[in-house]
Amino acid sequence: MTKSPTDENLREEFNRWADAGKGETMEHDHWPITKPALGLMQIEPDHNILDAGCGAGWLSRILAQRVPQGRVVGMDISDEMIHHAREASVSHENLVFVVGSVDEIPWEANFFTRVISVESSYYWPDPLKGLREIHRVLAEAGSAWILINYYRDNPYCHQWGERLAVPTKLLSAAEWETLFRDAGFMEVAHRLIPDPTPNPAVYTGRWFRDAKELAAFRAIGALLVYGNK
């Protein structure tokens, strides 16, 4: 696979994140919104699941425990994230990690029962191409689930784009649904998943102006878009 300049920029940025240990903190940040999404996915013990944009593999390991008769493939564009994921996952026999871009998923067609992507799809250079690739690797009657904190319908995240070192796509729920349908998915829908994480009294991070804005962001929640093949 030949990497595009955009893919190479993403790889370099997320390699820096991996070196800084950010891959290991993502479970704390993202599990409160991911747990309800998994509950909606109707995962069975023999399912094969692709975790697209898996980072250091925290969700892949959770999924591997839920599909003891199936297989989980964690994929990330960052080879350093994949290195961290493999090191932390040696005890999971039904879990493998591959370096790859959603634009060209290195896997056979019609294989996965479920595909999930948590907090990575707004980095995809071409979201429609990525969704078409996900559709290709899904088995008949399989489903795709995209969970996104950065989307147009939540005004409290709009400032993130200018603070990130790589380009992002700020799309609405309706735009994501249209992309799903254009990629061939059926029964496309979305819902919002509020983040129940307790709010701090004082916020000192870089993503929000203050604790009140963080609370408002979490109350609206993440966007979950899904569809069937």
C-alpha positions as CSV (number, residue, x, y, z in Angstrom):
1,M,0.0,0.0,0.0
2,T,1.4,3.4,-1.0
3,K,0.8,6.0,1.6
4,S,-0.6,9.4,0.5
5,P,1.0,12.6,1.9
6,T,-2.1,13.0,4.1
7,D,-1.8,9.4,5.4
8,E,1.9,10.0,6.1
9,N,1.0,13.1,8.1
10,L,-1.6,11.2,10.1
11,R,0.9,8.4,10.8
12,E,3.6,10.8,12.0
13,E,1.1,12.7,14.3
14,F,-0.3,9.6,15.8
15,N,3.2,8.1,16.2
16,R,3.9,11.2,18.3
17,W,0.8,10.5,20.3
18,A,1.9,6.9,20.9
19,D,5.3,8.0,22.1
20,A,3.7,10.5,24.5
21,G,1.5,7.7,26.0
22,K,-1.8,9.1,24.7
23,G,-2.8,5.7,23.3
24,E,-3.0,4.3,26.9
25,T,-5.2,7.2,28.1
26,M,-7.9,6.8,25.5
27,E,-9.7,4.1,27.4
28,H,-10.3,6.5,30.3
29,D,-11.5,9.2,27.9
30,H,-13.6,7.1,25.6
31,W,-15.0,4.1,27.5
32,P,-18.0,6.1,29.0
33,I,-19.4,6.7,25.5
34,T,-18.2,3.4,23.9
35,K,-19.8,1.1,26.5
36,P,-23.4,2.1,25.5
37,A,-22.4,1.7,21.8
38,L,-21.2,-1.8,22.4
39,G,-24.6,-2.6,24.1
40,L,-26.4,-1.6,20.9
41,M,-24.2,-3.6,18.6
42,Q,-25.6,-7.0,19.6
43,I,-22.2,-8.7,19.6
44,E,-22.2,-12.5,19.6
45,P,-19.4,-14.8,20.8
46,D,-18.5,-16.0,17.3
47,H,-18.4,-12.5,15.7
48,N,-15.4,-11.2,13.7
49,I,-14.9,-7.5,14.5
50,L,-12.7,-4.8,13.0
51,D,-11.6,-2.0,15.3
52,A,-10.7,0.7,12.8
53,G,-8.4,3.3,14.3
54,C,-7.7,1.1,17.3
55,G,-4.9,3.2,18.8
56,A,-3.1,1.3,21.5
57,G,-5.7,-1.4,21.4
58,W,-7.8,-0.8,24.5
59,L,-11.1,-1.4,22.8
60,S,-9.8,-4.3,20.7
61,R,-8.9,-6.1,23.9
62,I,-12.4,-5.6,25.4
63,L,-13.9,-6.9,22.1
64,A,-11.6,-9.9,22.1
65,Q,-13.0,-11.0,25.5
66,R,-16.5,-10.7,24.1
67,V,-16.0,-12.9,21.0
68,P,-14.1,-15.9,22.4
69,Q,-15.1,-18.0,19.3
70,G,-14.5,-15.1,16.9
71,R,-11.6,-12.8,15.9
72,V,-10.8,-9.2,16.5
73,V,-8.6,-7.2,14.1
74,G,-7.3,-3.9,15.4
75,M,-6.1,-1.5,12.6
76,D,-4.4,1.8,12.9
77,I,-2.4,4.0,10.5
78,S,0.2,4.6,13.2
79,D,2.8,1.8,13.4
80,E,3.9,3.0,16.8
81,M,0.3,2.7,18.1
82,I,0.2,-0.9,16.7
83,H,3.5,-1.6,18.4
84,H,2.1,-0.5,21.7
85,A,-1.1,-2.5,21.0
86,R,0.7,-5.7,20.3
87,E,2.9,-5.4,23.4
88,A,-0.2,-5.0,25.6
89,S,-2.2,-7.8,24.0
90,V,0.0,-10.9,23.9
91,S,-2.4,-12.9,26.1
92,H,-5.3,-12.5,23.6
93,E,-5.1,-15.4,21.1
94,N,-8.1,-14.2,19.0
95,L,-6.7,-10.7,18.5
96,V,-4.3,-9.4,15.8
97,F,-3.2,-5.9,14.9
98,V,-2.4,-4.6,11.5
99,V,-1.0,-1.2,10.2
100,G,-3.4,0.2,7.7
101,S,-5.6,3.0,6.5
102,V,-9.3,2.9,6.2
103,D,-8.9,4.1,2.6
104,E,-7.4,0.7,1.8
105,I,-8.2,-1.9,4.5
106,P,-5.6,-4.7,4.4
107,W,-8.2,-7.5,4.7
108,E,-10.4,-9.7,2.6
109,A,-13.9,-8.8,1.5
110,N,-17.0,-10.0,3.3
111,F,-15.2,-11.1,6.5
112,F,-16.3,-9.0,9.5
113,T,-19.6,-9.2,11.3
114,R,-19.1,-5.8,12.9
115,V,-16.9,-2.8,12.3
116,I,-16.5,-0.1,14.9
117,S,-14.5,3.1,14.8
118,V,-14.2,5.2,17.9
119,E,-13.0,8.8,17.6
120,S,-11.0,8.3,14.4
121,S,-13.4,8.9,11.4
122,Y,-13.1,12.7,11.4
123,Y,-9.4,12.3,10.6
124,W,-10.2,10.2,7.5
125,P,-9.0,12.0,4.3
126,D,-11.9,10.7,2.3
127,P,-14.8,9.5,4.6
128,L,-16.8,8.1,1.7
129,K,-13.9,6.0,0.5
130,G,-13.4,4.8,4.0
131,L,-17.0,3.8,4.4
132,R,-17.0,2.0,1.1
133,E,-13.9,0.0,2.2
134,I,-15.7,-0.8,5.5
135,H,-18.7,-1.9,3.5
136,R,-16.4,-4.1,1.4
137,V,-14.9,-6.0,4.3
138,L,-18.2,-6.5,6.1
139,A,-20.1,-9.8,5.6
140,E,-23.7,-9.8,4.4
141,A,-26.0,-8.6,7.3
142,G,-22.9,-7.1,9.1
143,S,-23.0,-3.6,10.5
144,A,-20.8,-0.6,10.9
145,W,-20.7,1.7,13.9
146,I,-18.9,5.0,13.9
147,L,-18.6,6.9,17.2
148,I,-17.6,10.6,17.0
149,N,-17.1,13.4,19.5
150,Y,-16.2,16.0,16.9
151,Y,-19.3,16.7,14.8
152,R,-21.2,19.8,13.7
153,D,-24.3,19.3,15.8
154,N,-22.4,19.7,19.0
155,P,-21.2,23.4,19.0
156,Y,-18.9,22.9,22.0
157,C,-16.3,20.9,20.0
158,H,-16.0,23.1,17.0
159,Q,-12.8,24.7,18.2
160,W,-10.9,21.4,18.2
161,G,-10.1,21.6,14.5
162,E,-7.9,24.6,14.8
163,R,-6.1,23.0,17.8
164,L,-5.2,19.7,16.1
165,A,-2.0,19.3,14.0
166,V,-3.8,17.3,11.3
167,P,-6.8,18.1,9.1
168,T,-10.2,17.1,10.3
169,K,-13.7,16.8,8.8
170,L,-16.5,18.6,10.8
171,L,-19.6,16.9,9.5
172,S,-23.2,16.8,10.8
173,A,-25.2,13.7,11.7
174,A,-27.2,14.1,8.5
175,E,-24.0,14.4,6.4
176,W,-22.6,11.2,8.0
177,E,-25.9,9.4,7.3
178,T,-25.7,10.5,3.7
179,L,-22.1,9.2,3.4
180,F,-23.2,5.8,4.9
181,R,-26.0,5.5,2.3
182,D,-23.8,6.6,-0.5
183,A,-21.3,3.8,0.5
184,G,-24.1,1.2,0.2
185,F,-25.3,0.9,3.7
186,M,-29.0,0.2,4.5
187,E,-31.1,1.0,7.6
188,V,-28.8,3.9,8.4
189,A,-29.5,5.8,11.6
190,H,-27.9,7.8,14.4
191,R,-28.3,8.6,18.0
192,L,-26.5,10.7,20.6
193,I,-24.7,9.2,23.6
194,P,-24.3,11.6,26.5
195,D,-21.1,11.2,28.5
196,P,-21.8,10.4,32.1
197,T,-18.3,11.3,33.3
198,P,-18.4,13.5,36.5
199,N,-17.5,17.0,35.6
200,P,-14.6,18.7,37.4
201,A,-15.2,21.9,39.4
202,V,-12.4,23.6,37.4
203,Y,-11.3,22.7,33.9
204,T,-7.7,23.5,32.9
205,G,-7.3,21.6,29.7
206,R,-6.9,23.0,26.1
207,W,-10.1,21.7,24.5
208,F,-12.8,23.8,26.4
209,R,-12.9,27.3,27.8
210,D,-14.1,26.2,31.2
211,A,-15.9,23.4,33.2
212,K,-19.3,24.7,32.2
213,E,-18.5,24.3,28.5
214,L,-17.2,20.8,29.1
215,A,-20.4,19.9,30.9
216,A,-22.5,21.2,28.1
217,F,-20.5,19.2,25.6
218,R,-20.9,16.0,27.6
219,A,-24.6,16.6,28.0
220,I,-25.2,16.6,24.3
221,G,-22.9,13.6,23.9
222,A,-21.1,11.7,21.2
223,L,-22.6,11.0,17.8
224,L,-23.1,7.3,16.9
225,V,-23.9,6.6,13.3
226,Y,-24.6,3.0,12.1
227,G,-25.9,1.0,9.2
228,N,-26.2,-2.5,7.8
229,K,-24.9,-4.3,4.8
